[in-house]
Amino acid sequence: LWQGTRLCVPNDATLREALLTEAHSSPFSIHPGSMKMYHDLKQHFWWSGMKRDVATFVSKCLICQQVKIEHQRASGLLQPLDIPVWKCDEISMDFVTGLSRTQRRHDAIWVVVDRLTKSVHFLSIRKDYSVRKLAEIFQQEIVRLHGNWDDYICLVEFAYNNSWHASIKCAPFEMLYGGKCRALICWDQVGERVIEGPEMIE
């Protein structure tokens, strides 16, 4: 069943929840706000009260509530740190100095602690290491064990370029190439229905 060119989603709570989750929380999305998410969805799907359902879903997203700037505490007096929601999401660190120099000329310990699990890494260093050197050690000894952020750059780029932007009233990919990119959320697409012409950039 179609509403114009949009697929009508039946009144099935499980199906709608799965669709909203895919549009908001999948690796191909970037936890868009309710307005951006609604504009992305309404290009392909329709159901009665969809805008309200999108707003409700986004308002209940734990990650959005914790990370987005409008939900963070204002600067001021020290506040207790929130408990992380996943291991290795947040770390704390300290330096133990004043130690006798070893045969490898190390005279300090860099202590890196996962705030959720309290697991710790002790890294032998020299107290005169530069910030650049410490960053290299962090990449070699910590990031290699707990993931590489650059593995996900392509997903972030894809999500950004295929999300609706208020300033241009469409996705950057659509503005650049004159057509919509097929994403996992576009289950209804079997081909390009409309090829946008020069009027888009006038």
TORKOL-4160 file (C-alpha; in steps of 0.2 Angstrom, whole numbers, padded with zeros to 4 digits, m for minus):
202
<pt num="1" X="0000" Y="0000" Z="0000"/>
<pt num="2" X="0007" Y="0017" Z="m0005"/>
<pt num="3" X="0004" Y="0035" Z="0000"/>
<pt num="4" X="0009" Y="0044" Z="m0016"/>
<pt num="5" X="0027" Y="0038" Z="m0018"/>
<pt num="6" X="0029" Y="0033" Z="0000"/>
<pt num="7" X="0027" Y="0015" Z="0008"/>
<pt num="8" X="0013" Y="0014" Z="0021"/>
<pt num="9" X="0019" Y="0006" Z="0037"/>
<pt num="10" X="0005" Y="m0005" Z="0045"/>
<pt num="11" X="0000" Y="m0002" Z="0063"/>
<pt num="12" X="0012" Y="m0014" Z="0070"/>
<pt num="13" X="0022" Y="m0008" Z="0085"/>
<pt num="14" X="0036" Y="m0020" Z="0083"/>
<pt num="15" X="0038" Y="m0016" Z="0064"/>
<pt num="16" X="0038" Y="0003" Z="0067"/>
<pt num="17" X="0050" Y="0001" Z="0082"/>
<pt num="18" X="0062" Y="m0009" Z="0071"/>
<pt num="19" X="0061" Y="0004" Z="0057"/>
<pt num="20" X="0064" Y="0019" Z="0070"/>
<pt num="21" X="0079" Y="0009" Z="0077"/>
<pt num="22" X="0087" Y="0007" Z="0060"/>
<pt num="23" X="0084" Y="0025" Z="0056"/>
<pt num="24" X="0091" Y="0031" Z="0072"/>
<pt num="25" X="0104" Y="0019" Z="0080"/>
<pt num="26" X="0111" Y="0009" Z="0066"/>
<pt num="27" X="0130" Y="0011" Z="0061"/>
<pt num="28" X="0124" Y="0020" Z="0045"/>
<pt num="29" X="0115" Y="0034" Z="0055"/>
<pt num="30" X="0122" Y="0047" Z="0067"/>
<pt num="31" X="0109" Y="0048" Z="0080"/>
<pt num="32" X="0099" Y="0062" Z="0071"/>
<pt num="33" X="0088" Y="0073" Z="0080"/>
<pt num="34" X="0069" Y="0071" Z="0079"/>
<pt num="35" X="0067" Y="0084" Z="0065"/>
<pt num="36" X="0081" Y="0077" Z="0054"/>
<pt num="37" X="0076" Y="0059" Z="0057"/>
<pt num="38" X="0058" Y="0063" Z="0052"/>
<pt num="39" X="0063" Y="0071" Z="0036"/>
<pt num="40" X="0074" Y="0056" Z="0032"/>
<pt num="41" X="0060" Y="0044" Z="0035"/>
<pt num="42" X="0045" Y="0053" Z="0027"/>
<pt num="43" X="0054" Y="0053" Z="0010"/>
<pt num="44" X="0051" Y="0034" Z="0010"/>
<pt num="45" X="0038" Y="0029" Z="0023"/>
<pt num="46" X="0021" Y="0035" Z="0030"/>
<pt num="47" X="0010" Y="0031" Z="0044"/>
<pt num="48" X="m0002" Y="0041" Z="0054"/>
<pt num="49" X="0007" Y="0050" Z="0069"/>
<pt num="50" X="0024" Y="0047" Z="0062"/>
<pt num="51" X="0031" Y="0064" Z="0067"/>
<pt num="52" X="0025" Y="0061" Z="0085"/>
<pt num="53" X="0032" Y="0043" Z="0086"/>
<pt num="54" X="0049" Y="0049" Z="0079"/>
<pt num="55" X="0050" Y="0063" Z="0092"/>
<pt num="56" X="0045" Y="0051" Z="0106"/>
<pt num="57" X="0058" Y="0038" Z="0100"/>
<pt num="58" X="0072" Y="0051" Z="0100"/>
<pt num="59" X="0067" Y="0058" Z="0117"/>
<pt num="60" X="0070" Y="0041" Z="0124"/>
<pt num="61" X="0087" Y="0037" Z="0117"/>
<pt num="62" X="0099" Y="0036" Z="0131"/>
<pt num="63" X="0114" Y="0040" Z="0121"/>
<pt num="64" X="0106" Y="0056" Z="0114"/>
<pt num="65" X="0101" Y="0061" Z="0132"/>
<pt num="66" X="0119" Y="0059" Z="0138"/>
<pt num="67" X="0129" Y="0065" Z="0124"/>
<pt num="68" X="0120" Y="0080" Z="0115"/>
<pt num="69" X="0125" Y="0097" Z="0122"/>
<pt num="70" X="0108" Y="0103" Z="0127"/>
<pt num="71" X="0107" Y="0089" Z="0140"/>
<pt num="72" X="0124" Y="0092" Z="0147"/>
<pt num="73" X="0127" Y="0101" Z="0163"/>
<pt num="74" X="0132" Y="0119" Z="0162"/>
<pt num="75" X="0150" Y="0124" Z="0166"/>
<pt num="76" X="0153" Y="0128" Z="0184"/>
<pt num="77" X="0157" Y="0119" Z="0200"/>
<pt num="78" X="0164" Y="0101" Z="0199"/>
<pt num="79" X="0151" Y="0088" Z="0196"/>
<pt num="80" X="0153" Y="0069" Z="0199"/>
<pt num="81" X="0156" Y="0060" Z="0183"/>
<pt num="82" X="0142" Y="0049" Z="0176"/>
<pt num="83" X="0144" Y="0031" Z="0175"/>
<pt num="84" X="0149" Y="0025" Z="0157"/>
<pt num="85" X="0137" Y="0014" Z="0148"/>
<pt num="86" X="0150" Y="0003" Z="0140"/>
<pt num="87" X="0167" Y="m0003" Z="0143"/>
<pt num="88" X="0181" Y="0007" Z="0136"/>
<pt num="89" X="0170" Y="0022" Z="0132"/>
<pt num="90" X="0179" Y="0033" Z="0145"/>
<pt num="91" X="0196" Y="0032" Z="0153"/>
<pt num="92" X="0205" Y="0040" Z="0166"/>
<pt num="93" X="0224" Y="0042" Z="0168"/>
<pt num="94" X="0238" Y="0046" Z="0179"/>
<pt num="95" X="0257" Y="0046" Z="0180"/>
<pt num="96" X="0268" Y="0038" Z="0193"/>
<pt num="97" X="0285" Y="0048" Z="0193"/>
<pt num="98" X="0300" Y="0049" Z="0204"/>
<pt num="99" X="0305" Y="0030" Z="0200"/>
<pt num="100" X="0323" Y="0024" Z="0198"/>
<pt num="101" X="0328" Y="0023" Z="0180"/>
<pt num="102" X="0328" Y="0006" Z="0173"/>
<pt num="103" X="0340" Y="m0002" Z="0160"/>
<pt num="104" X="0328" Y="0004" Z="0146"/>
<pt num="105" X="0329" Y="0021" Z="0154"/>
<pt num="106" X="0311" Y="0021" Z="0159"/>
<pt num="107" X="0308" Y="0031" Z="0175"/>
<pt num="108" X="0289" Y="0033" Z="0176"/>
<pt num="109" X="0273" Y="0023" Z="0174"/>
<pt num="110" X="0258" Y="0029" Z="0164"/>
<pt num="111" X="0242" Y="0022" Z="0172"/>
<pt num="112" X="0226" Y="0021" Z="0160"/>
<pt num="113" X="0210" Y="0015" Z="0168"/>
<pt num="114" X="0194" Y="0010" Z="0160"/>
<pt num="115" X="0181" Y="0020" Z="0171"/>
<pt num="116" X="0167" Y="0006" Z="0169"/>
<pt num="117" X="0176" Y="m0010" Z="0172"/>
<pt num="118" X="0191" Y="m0002" Z="0182"/>
<pt num="119" X="0203" Y="m0013" Z="0171"/>
<pt num="120" X="0220" Y="m0005" Z="0171"/>
<pt num="121" X="0235" Y="m0004" Z="0159"/>
<pt num="122" X="0252" Y="0001" Z="0166"/>
<pt num="123" X="0264" Y="0008" Z="0153"/>
<pt num="124" X="0282" Y="0011" Z="0156"/>
<pt num="125" X="0288" Y="0028" Z="0150"/>
<pt num="126" X="0300" Y="0042" Z="0153"/>
<pt num="127" X="0294" Y="0057" Z="0161"/>
<pt num="128" X="0302" Y="0068" Z="0148"/>
<pt num="129" X="0291" Y="0060" Z="0134"/>
<pt num="130" X="0283" Y="0073" Z="0123"/>
<pt num="131" X="0264" Y="0073" Z="0120"/>
<pt num="132" X="0267" Y="0067" Z="0102"/>
<pt num="133" X="0277" Y="0052" Z="0109"/>
<pt num="134" X="0263" Y="0048" Z="0122"/>
<pt num="135" X="0250" Y="0049" Z="0108"/>
<pt num="136" X="0260" Y="0036" Z="0099"/>
<pt num="137" X="0261" Y="0024" Z="0114"/>
<pt num="138" X="0242" Y="0026" Z="0117"/>
<pt num="139" X="0239" Y="0021" Z="0099"/>
<pt num="140" X="0251" Y="0006" Z="0100"/>
<pt num="141" X="0246" Y="0000" Z="0117"/>
<pt num="142" X="0228" Y="0005" Z="0121"/>
<pt num="143" X="0219" Y="0008" Z="0104"/>
<pt num="144" X="0225" Y="m0008" Z="0096"/>
<pt num="145" X="0217" Y="m0018" Z="0110"/>
<pt num="146" X="0200" Y="m0008" Z="0111"/>
<pt num="147" X="0197" Y="m0003" Z="0093"/>
<pt num="148" X="0202" Y="0010" Z="0080"/>
<pt num="149" X="0191" Y="0025" Z="0077"/>
<pt num="150" X="0197" Y="0026" Z="0059"/>
<pt num="151" X="0188" Y="0009" Z="0055"/>
<pt num="152" X="0172" Y="0019" Z="0057"/>
<pt num="153" X="0176" Y="0035" Z="0047"/>
<pt num="154" X="0167" Y="0028" Z="0031"/>
<pt num="155" X="0151" Y="0025" Z="0041"/>
<pt num="156" X="0151" Y="0042" Z="0048"/>
<pt num="157" X="0154" Y="0050" Z="0031"/>
<pt num="158" X="0140" Y="0039" Z="0024"/>
<pt num="159" X="0128" Y="0044" Z="0038"/>
<pt num="160" X="0132" Y="0063" Z="0036"/>
<pt num="161" X="0131" Y="0064" Z="0017"/>
<pt num="162" X="0114" Y="0054" Z="0017"/>
<pt num="163" X="0105" Y="0063" Z="0031"/>
<pt num="164" X="0093" Y="0077" Z="0028"/>
<pt num="165" X="0100" Y="0095" Z="0031"/>
<pt num="166" X="0089" Y="0110" Z="0035"/>
<pt num="167" X="0100" Y="0122" Z="0026"/>
<pt num="168" X="0098" Y="0114" Z="0009"/>
<pt num="169" X="0082" Y="0105" Z="0012"/>
<pt num="170" X="0089" Y="0088" Z="0007"/>
<pt num="171" X="0104" Y="0076" Z="0009"/>
<pt num="172" X="0121" Y="0082" Z="0003"/>
<pt num="173" X="0122" Y="0066" Z="m0008"/>
<pt num="174" X="0106" Y="0071" Z="m0016"/>
<pt num="175" X="0111" Y="0089" Z="m0019"/>
<pt num="176" X="0128" Y="0083" Z="m0027"/>
<pt num="177" X="0122" Y="0069" Z="m0038"/>
<pt num="178" X="0104" Y="0073" Z="m0041"/>
<pt num="179" X="0097" Y="0057" Z="m0034"/>
<pt num="180" X="0095" Y="0048" Z="m0017"/>
<pt num="181" X="0108" Y="0035" Z="m0012"/>
<pt num="182" X="0101" Y="0018" Z="m0008"/>
<pt num="183" X="0103" Y="0015" Z="0011"/>
<pt num="184" X="0098" Y="0000" Z="0022"/>
<pt num="185" X="0083" Y="0011" Z="0027"/>
<pt num="186" X="0077" Y="0012" Z="0009"/>
<pt num="187" X="0070" Y="m0005" Z="0008"/>
<pt num="188" X="0056" Y="0001" Z="m0004"/>
<pt num="189" X="0068" Y="0006" Z="m0017"/>
<pt num="190" X="0070" Y="m0004" Z="m0033"/>
<pt num="191" X="0077" Y="0010" Z="m0044"/>
<pt num="192" X="0077" Y="0029" Z="m0044"/>
<pt num="193" X="0059" Y="0036" Z="m0046"/>
<pt num="194" X="0064" Y="0054" Z="m0048"/>
<pt num="195" X="0080" Y="0061" Z="m0055"/>
<pt num="196" X="0081" Y="0079" Z="m0049"/>
<pt num="197" X="0086" Y="0092" Z="m0062"/>
<pt num="198" X="0095" Y="0109" Z="m0062"/>
<pt num="199" X="0080" Y="0117" Z="m0052"/>
<pt num="200" X="0088" Y="0109" Z="m0037"/>
<pt num="201" X="0102" Y="0121" Z="m0037"/>
<pt num="202" X="0094" Y="0136" Z="m0043"/>
